[in-house]
Amino acid sequence: MDFEVKGKTCLVTGASRGIGRACAIILGKEGCPVAVNYVQREKEAEETCRLIEEAGGRAIPIRADVSRSEQVEALVGEVSEKLGSISVLVNNAGIAPMRPPEELTEAIWDETLMVNLKSAFLMTQAVLPGMRRAGWGRIVNISSNAAFTGGRVGPHYSASKAGMNGMTHSYASFYAKEGITVNSVAPASIATDMIANDLKIKEPYTPVPRFGHVDEVAETVLTFVRCGFITGQTLVINGGFYMT
């Protein structure tokens, strides 16, 4: 069985804070060398690395805009050179500019799809050759409950996350026989900066009377990484939202 992941090189995009940071830390604690990707928050990315190292792991911060193909190529090359061929990819990079449809512009639509969906495509394409050579790989995409419900951010955001789920299932079907699994996690009402600052949600609106924690999402990601018999799945973590 595939529950041992120690020593597997991991790359987490958008790992300077929130869910990305939690995923990077939990993988580091499992004994995985972790590449902590960021775009602007250098100090926060360095803090993520420090937390991993304090827990006995190894981590390096690497700046790259993963919606740009040339930067993705450079990122994967640097990670492979410094930590080894990438075995685990967590596509977490994303933005959520809140806009109602009447205020949604083509530029905001394009940027959201580029950062949230195109980046996951580019990263997946870049790491697949190494995973196929090794006959082992784990790709986990951080989607959103909004892919199913529309959510509060806007149609641009929900479309980008729904596209991520479709992409997840397609890649999973192509590479299941090669030891590569592809899954997605779709959180909602998680206590992140987006909830606190962007959406300004003060009280949870789920049957479970609290906000979720980023560590609960990270634990689910770790399950997908450890288990080779789960693939093509989208697991929604939403505190029972669908029961309301």
Residue pairs with C-beta under 8 A, 6 or more apart in sequence:
1 227
1 228
2 136
2 226
2 227
2 228
2 229
3 226
3 227
4 226
5 27
5 30
5 31
5 32
5 88
5 138
5 225
5 226
6 30
6 31
6 32
7 31
7 32
7 33
8 32
8 87
8 88
8 138
8 225
9 32
9 33
9 34
9 35
9 79
9 80
9 83
9 84
9 85
9 86
9 87
9 88
10 24
10 27
10 28
10 32
10 33
10 34
10 35
10 86
10 87
10 88
10 89
10 90
10 225
11 34
11 35
11 37
11 75
11 76
11 79
11 86
11 88
11 89
11 90
11 123
11 127
12 20
12 23
12 24
12 27
12 34
12 35
12 36
12 37
12 90
12 92
13 20
13 37
13 66
13 89
13 90
13 91
13 92
13 93
13 119
13 123
14 20
14 37
14 38
14 39
14 66
14 92
14 93
14 94
15 21
15 23
15 24
15 34
15 36
15 37
15 38
15 45
15 48
15 90
15 92
16 36
16 38
16 41
16 42
16 44
16 45
16 47
16 48
17 41
17 44
17 48
17 193
18 192
18 193
18 194
18 214
19 92
19 142
19 187
19 190
19 192
19 214
19 217
19 218
20 90
20 92
20 93
20 142
21 36
21 44
21 48
21 51
21 214
22 214
22 215
22 217
22 218
23 90
23 92
23 140
23 142
23 217
23 218
23 221
24 34
24 36
24 48
24 52
24 59
24 90
25 48
25 51
25 52
25 55
25 218
26 215
26 218
26 219
26 221
26 222
27 34
27 88
27 90
27 221
27 222
27 225
28 34
28 52
28 53
28 55
28 57
28 58
28 59
29 52
29 55
29 56
29 57
30 222
31 57
32 57
32 88
33 57
33 58
33 59
33 83
33 84
34 49
34 52
34 57
34 58
34 59
34 60
34 83
35 59
35 60
35 62
35 75
35 78
35 79
35 82
35 83
35 86
36 45
36 48
36 49
36 52
36 59
36 60
36 61
36 62
37 45
37 61
37 62
37 63
37 64
37 66
37 75
37 93
38 44
38 45
38 61
38 62
38 63
39 63
39 64
39 65
39 93
42 61
42 63
45 61
45 63
46 61
48 59
48 61
49 59
49 60
49 61
52 58
52 59
53 59
58 83
60 82
60 83
62 75
62 78
62 79
64 71
64 72
64 74
64 75
65 71
66 72
66 75
66 93
66 119
66 122
66 123
67 93
67 114
67 115
67 118
67 119
67 122
68 122
69 122
72 119
72 122
72 123
72 126
73 126
75 126
76 86
76 123
76 126
76 127
79 86
80 86
80 130
85 130
85 133
85 134
86 127
86 130
86 131
87 130
87 131
87 134
87 136
87 137
87 138
88 137
88 138
88 139
88 140
88 225
89 123
89 124
89 127
89 137
89 138
89 139
89 140
90 139
90 140
90 141
90 142
90 221
91 119
91 120
91 123
91 124
91 139
91 140
91 141
91 142
91 164
92 142
93 115
93 116
93 119
93 120
94 115
94 116
94 119
94 142
94 160
95 111
95 112
95 115
95 116
96 112
96 153
96 157
96 194
96 198
97 108
97 111
97 112
97 153
97 154
97 156
97 157
98 152
98 153
98 154
98 198
98 199
99 105
99 108
99 153
99 154
99 156
100 154
101 154
101 155
104 154
104 155
104 156
108 156
109 156
112 156
112 157
112 160
113 156
113 159
113 160
113 163
116 157
116 160
116 161
116 164
117 160
117 163
117 164
117 167
120 141
120 164
120 167
121 167
124 139
124 167
124 171
124 182
127 137
127 139
128 137
128 175
128 180
130 137
131 137
131 175
131 178
131 179
131 180
132 175
132 178
132 180
134 179
135 178
135 179
136 179
136 180
137 175
137 178
137 179
137 180
137 181
138 180
138 181
138 224
138 225
139 168
139 171
139 180
139 181
139 182
139 183
140 182
140 183
140 184
140 185
140 221
140 224
140 225
141 164
141 165
141 167
141 168
141 182
141 183
141 184
141 185
142 184
142 185
142 187
142 217
142 221
143 161
143 164
143 165
143 168
143 184
143 185
143 186
143 234
144 151
144 157
144 158
144 161
144 186
144 187
144 188
145 151
145 186
145 187
145 188
145 189
145 236
145 238
145 241
146 152
146 153
146 157
146 158
146 161
146 188
147 158
147 161
147 162
147 164
147 165
147 186
147 234
148 162
148 186
148 236
149 158
149 188
149 241
150 158
151 157
151 158
151 188
152 199
153 198
153 199
161 186
164 184
165 184
165 186
165 234
168 182
168 183
168 184
168 232
168 234
169 182
169 232
169 234
171 182
172 181
172 182
172 183
172 231
172 232
172 233
173 232
175 182
176 231
176 232
179 228
181 224
181 227
181 228
181 230
181 231
182 231
182 232
183 224
183 230
183 231
183 232
183 233
183 234
183 235
184 233
184 234
184 235
185 217
185 220
185 221
185 224
185 234
185 235
185 237
186 234
186 235
186 236
186 237
186 238
187 212
187 217
187 236
187 237
187 238
188 206
188 212
188 236
188 237
188 238
188 239
188 241
189 195
189 201
189 204
189 205
189 206
189 211
189 212
189 238
189 239
189 241
190 211
190 212
190 213
190 214
190 216
190 217
190 237
191 211
191 212
191 213
191 214
192 214
195 201
195 211
204 210
204 211
204 239
205 241
205 244
206 238
206 239
206 240
206 241
206 244
207 239
207 240
207 241
207 243
207 244
208 239
208 240
210 239
211 239
212 237
212 238
212 239
216 237
217 237
220 235
220 237
223 230
224 230
224 233
224 235
236 242
